[in-house]
């Protein structure tokens, strides 16, 4: 009897990793977790047959995966669960492909999707609806943005670098006036070369939609799934803790427009929020 190829969840020690492991295990897929902190609560799950200690975003990840590959009955399927893990595996794909199954778009597409500055440039080029946006590179740019933005506004880095993650666990900050925006810039600009400031999209959690999809190796969407949040943690800028499947053709169309434009492959996700003032559905970010 041929052994089932395991799924290797890279980044088990986060809620996304735990959820991924549970979903796969419930469907009979053997799961191996890779975690920076094996003592993390998510690593106590019974969904994994074992947990390998390695930084999912660090330089030792590829070495750990190569050692693991020698013990597997057949090539495992790599499932990265954070932007950093996706980057690490994309940049090390030549080392991984002899040992694992890994479906990712081209390396440059990965970089564009994860770097929010490059993504915003792409969105403008292909006509995706996005909030009014300023790129803040210095104090003068922060003052200019603070004077022109409508409030509230959200401030976030292009990507959560190791320096950013050491400074804060937050992925974005909400500023209610110019003073707060300047204070956020003053506090967090040392941890990102550029900060992104966008006008806040008014609406509660139930106005946040997402489209999850899987593009096959030929670049065609094989599965799409549209949902909306009902609750998130932390409030306003967090991860969904309760959601429901819905039909939203505008969200689906924007997602396909983006991923078709770049020749996407693999798992993808786009978050979109409906502005209750205008009714416009604006793209927040891909993952």
N, C-alpha and C positions, 0 to 999 in steps of 0.2 A: 504494500500500500504506500503510495507516494505521500510524503509528509507535506502538510500545508505550509506554504511560505508564511513566515511571520511578518506582522507589521511592526516596524520599529518607530515608535512615537518619540520624535526628537523634541524634547521640551515637555516632559510629563509633569514637571513641577509648576504647572499653572492650570487655571480652570479649563482652558481650551484643551490642554494635553489630557487632563483627566477625563473630560467629556469624550474626546476622541477614543481613548483606550476603552472606555465603557461601551461605546457604540460598536466598536469592532469586536470586542470580546463577546458581546451578546449575540453576535452573528457567527460565532464559532471560529473567529480568526485568532490565532495565538498572537499575543501582544508582548513586546519587549519595550520597556520605557528607558529613555535616556534623560537623566536629570542632573542639574548642577548640585542640588541638595537632596539626597535620598531620604532625608528626614522630613522633608516637606509633607504637609498633610495629604497632598494628592498622590504621593508615592506609597501611601499605606493601602492603596486600592488592591483588591483581589483580581482586578481585570488583567493585570500583567503577570506573566510567568516569571519575570525577573526585572530588576531595575539596574541599569548600568550607570555608574557615577562618572559624569563628564559634563563640562560646560557646553550646553547646546549651541552657544554662540561663540565659543572660544577656540583658540588654536589647537587644543588637544582633542577636539571633537572627531576629526577625521582619523586620527590615530586610534581612538577608542572604537570607532566603527569598523576599522580594518581588523582589529583584534577580534571583535565580535563576529565579523563575517566568517572567520575561519571555523567558528563553532556551529554555524547554522547549516541545516540539512540542504537548503537551497537559497538562492538570493532572496533576501527580505525586501519588503517594500518600505521605503523611507517616507515618513509622514511628518514634516516639520510643522511645529505649532506656534512659531513666533516669527516676526520679521527677521530677527537676528539669525535664527536657525535656517530660514530660507536662504539668506545671504551666504551663510557659511557653506551650505550644501551646494548652492549654485556656483560659488567661486571654487569649490573643490570637486566639482562634478566629474572631472576627468579621473580623479582618484576613486570616486565612489561607483561609477558606472560598471566597472568590471565585477563588482561585488554585490550590488544592490539594484533594485528597480527604483527609478526616480523619474517622475514625469514633471518636468518644469519647462516653462517657455525659455527662449534664448536668454543668455546671460544679460544682455543689455535691457531686455524687457523686464527682467526681474529688478534690475537697478532702477528703472524708471518707475515701476509700480511702488517700490518701497521708499524712494526719495521723493518726498512730497513736493519739493520745488520742481523737480523734473516732471512729476505727474501733472502739476498745475499747468506747466507749459504745454504738455501734451493735450490736456483737456481743452485749453483755449484754442489750440491748433485744429482740433477735430470738432469743435463746437459743442462740447458738453456744458450743461448749465452748472456753474459753480458760484459760490458766494463771492461778493466783492473781497478782494484779497490784496494785502500788502506784504512784501518781503522786507524784513527789517534786518539790516546788516550792521548798523551802528546806532549810536545815540541820536544822531540827526535824523536817521530814518525812523526811529521810534517816535520822535517828536512829530514828524510829518504824518505818520500813520495815526498817532493819537489825535491829531487835529482834524483829520478827515474821516475817520471811521464813525459809523453810527454805532451806538451802544445799546445793549452789551456787545462785547466782542470776545472771540476766543483766540488764544495764543498757543502755538504748539511748535515743536521742532520738526525739521524735515524727516528725521528718523530718530528713534530712541537709541542713541549711541551709549556705549558703556559709561561715558562720563555723565550723560543725562540720567541714566538709571541709578548711578551712585548718588546723584543730587536729589532725585525725587522719584517716587513711584507713579506720579501722575503723568498721563499722556497728553494732557492739555489743561489750560487754565482759563477761567472766565473772568474778564475784566468788565466792571460795570460803568467805568468812566475813564477819562484820559489819565487821571492820576494812577488808577489801578493798573492800567496797561503799562505805563512807564515804570511802575514798581516791579511788575512781572519781568519786564525787559531787564531792569537793573539786576534783579536777583538771578535770572536764569540765562542771560546771554553768555556768561562765561562757559556754558556747557553746550553751546551750539553756535556754529559760525553764522547761521542765519536763523531767524525766527519768523514764523508765518502768523500773520494776524488776519483774521477774517471776521466779517460781520456775523453776529450770532443769528442763527435761523430760528425764529420764534416758533414754539410749539412744544408740546409735552413729549414724553417717551413714545406715545402711540403714533407720533408723526415720523418716527425713525424707521425706515425700511431698509431691507438688505436683499440682495439677490446672490445666493450661493450657486455655483455652477461647476461643472466639470467639462473641460475641453479635451477631447481625445488627441492622439498624436498627430492626426491629420488637421488639427486646428478647427474642428467643428464642435459646437456645444452638444454634448450627449445628454446632459441632465441640467435642469435649472430649477431653483426653488426660491420663491419669494416669501419673505416673512416680515413682520413688523415687531418692534419691541413693545412690551407692555410694562416692563420694569427693568431697571439697570442699576448696577452698583460699581463705583459710587454714583450718586445721582448726577444727571446732566452730562457727564463725560465718561461714563463707565462702560462695563461689559454687560450684555444682556443677561438677566437672570430669569426672565420669563418672556416668552414671545409666542406668536401664533402664525401659522401659514395664512397668507392672504393672496388675492389676485391684484396685481398692480402692473398694468401693461407698460406704463411709463417707466417704472423702475426696471422692468425686464428689458425694455428697448434701450435704455441708457447703458445698461450693463453689457448687452451684446454689441452695442456701438463701440464701446471702449475696447473690449477684448477682441472683437473682430479686427479692429484697426491695427492692433499690434501683433496679430498672429499668435494668440495666446494658446497655451497648452497646460493641462493640469487643473488643480483645484484653484478656484478664484472666488472672490467675494467683493461686492461693491456696496458701500453704505450710502444711503440717500435720505435726505430729510425734506419733508414738505413744510414750506413756510406758511403758517396759518394766515398771515397777513395778505400774501399775494396768491397763494395756491400753487406757487412754483415748486417743483421738486428738484432740489439742488444736490449735486454730488458732493459728498464729504470726503471720501477716500476709498481707494481699493485696498484689498489685502490678498 
